[in-house]
Amino acid sequence: MTQNIMIVGVGGQGSLLASKLLGRLMMNAGLDVKVSEVHGMSQRGGSVVTYVRAGEKVYSPIIDVGEADYIISFEMLEAARNLKFLAPKGRIITNTQQIAPMPVITGDAEYPDDLAGKIAATGADIDAFDALSLAEQAGSAKAVNIVLMGRLSRYLDISEADWLRAIEETIPPKFLEMNKKAFMLGRSAT
């Protein structure tokens, strides 16, 4: 069976590192892995979407509407924007952080309220939590990506040891301990 995981956020949040970590994890498990990134103005805080597909044999890196087993969202509005990609039995794991897009910043639009409630009202399985405060607790707000990977690890049938090995193989040594802490906080948070 192929696992389809979308990682969504805005530029600069570390979604590409998260997809690299997931790709490494799945390759270490002996799976065929395809990773693809699609982004707009990522350097200016625009939307960034990364697809990670892993299975016995994967032919395409692209995830179509209704096919994502998991959507990992670094920001609430990005979770809502990408909801159509969620498979019927899929799950959204999202940071509750809100980053205002340009129309909100310029006053042309308002940030929608209660997005987690609106997403849940569609019948989607949503796991929304404050990943930013956990990342800060680990030592850096930039560790939100690894906190979210820790949360994802609760749902995938891959051992904690295998996750930690993939983190060690992906994260530069000087940031390793902080990222391991971020992973464990995301994995164990209630």
N, C-alpha and C positions, 0 to 999 in steps of 0.2 A: 504494500500500500504506500502511496506517495503522500508525504506530509507537505502541505502548502502553507507557508508562513509569510505574511506581509508585515513589513516594518514601516511605519509611517510617522512622519514628524515634520519638522522644519529644519532648514539648513543649520548646521553647526551643533546639532544635538547628539551626534555620535551614532546615527543609524547605520552608517556604513561600517563602523567598527563592530556594531552588534551583528550585522549580517555576516561579516568576516568570521566572527566568533561562532555563529551558528553553522556556517559552512564547514569550518574546521571540526566542530563537534560531530556533525553528521558524517563527514569523511572518515573521522576516527572510528565511527561506528560501522564502517564498511559500506556506507551507502553511496550511491551515485548522487551528486549534488550539482544543482545549477543555481547560480545567483545572478540577479540582474537588478540594476538600479535605474530608476526613472525619476528625474527631478527637473524642476523648473529653475527658478532663480535661487538656488540653494545658498549661494554666497550672500544673498540679501534676505535670508529668512523665509524663502519660499518653500513650498511643499516638496518633500523628498519621500519617495516610495521605493522600497527595496523588496524584491521577491526572493525567497529562499525555498527551493523545492528539493526534496530529498526522498529517495526510494531505491528500489532495486535497479530500475533503469528509468531515468528521467530524460525526456527528449527536448523539452522546452523550459526556459526559465520563467515564462510568463504565467501569471495566475489570472484567470478570467473572472468575471462577475459570478458570484455564488460559489466560488471554489476554495476560498481561504479557510483552512482549518483554524488558524489563529491570525488575528490582527494585533500586532504589538504597536501601541500608539504612545508616542512621547508627549502628546498634547490632545486635549479633549475634542477640539474642533476637527482635527485630522481624523480622529476615530469616527466622528459623525460623517465626515465627507466620504470615507471609504467603506462605510457600512454595507453598501451593495455588494462588496466583494466577499462578504462573510458567507461561508457554507451554512446550510440549514442547521447543522449541529455544531457549528463553529463557536469560537469564543473570542471575545475582545478583551485584551489585557491593556489597560490604559492608565497612564499617569493623569491625575486630576488637574495638573497644571494647565493654565490657560495663557496662551501667547497670542496677543492681538495681531491679526493680519492687517495689512496696509489699509483696507477700507475702514476698519475700526479705528486705527490710529488717526486717520485723516478726518474722522467724524462722519463718513458717508454711510456707515452701518454700525450696528450694535452687536456685541458678542452675545450669542444666544445663551439664555439662562438654562440651568438644569439639564445640560446635555446628557449626563449619565442617566438621568430619569427618562429622558426622551429616547435614548438608545434602548434602554431596558423595556420601554413601552412597546417597542417594535417586536419584542419576543427574543431579542438577541441575548445571549449569555454574556454578561459583562462583569469583569473584575476590575473595578476602578479604585485606585488608591493613590496616596500622596507619595509618589516615588521620589520627588524632589527633596522632601525633608529627609528621607532615608539616605539619599545620595550625600546630602550635606552632613548627615550623621557619620557616614563612612569617611568623609574628608574632603569631598568636592562635589559641587552641584553638577559638574560634568559627568559624574558617574551614574546619572539617571539611566543611561542605556544598559549598564550592567545590573542595576537594581531590577530593571524590567526583565532582563534575561534570567535573573534569580527567580522572579515570579513565574516566568514561563517554565522553568525547570520543575516546578511543582506538578505540572500537567503532562510533561513528556516522560516516557518510560526510559529515561537515561539516568544512570547513577550520578550522584553528587560528585563522586571521584572523577568520573569522565568529564563532567562540566568543568571541574577545577583544573583538570589536565588541559582542556581546550583553552581555558583562560590563561594558563601559564604559557601556552604556545602562541597566544595571540597578543597579549598585553606586554608592553615594554617593562623590563624588570623594575625600573624605578617607580612604576605605578601599580605594580602587581599586588602588594598587600592591601592597598586601599580598594582596589577593584575586587579582590576576594571578599573583603568585608562588605562591600556594596552588594555583591552577589548573595552572600549569606543573609543580609538584611532583607533583600527582596524575597528570597526563598522562604524565610521564616516569619515575615510580617503577617499579622492577622488582619 
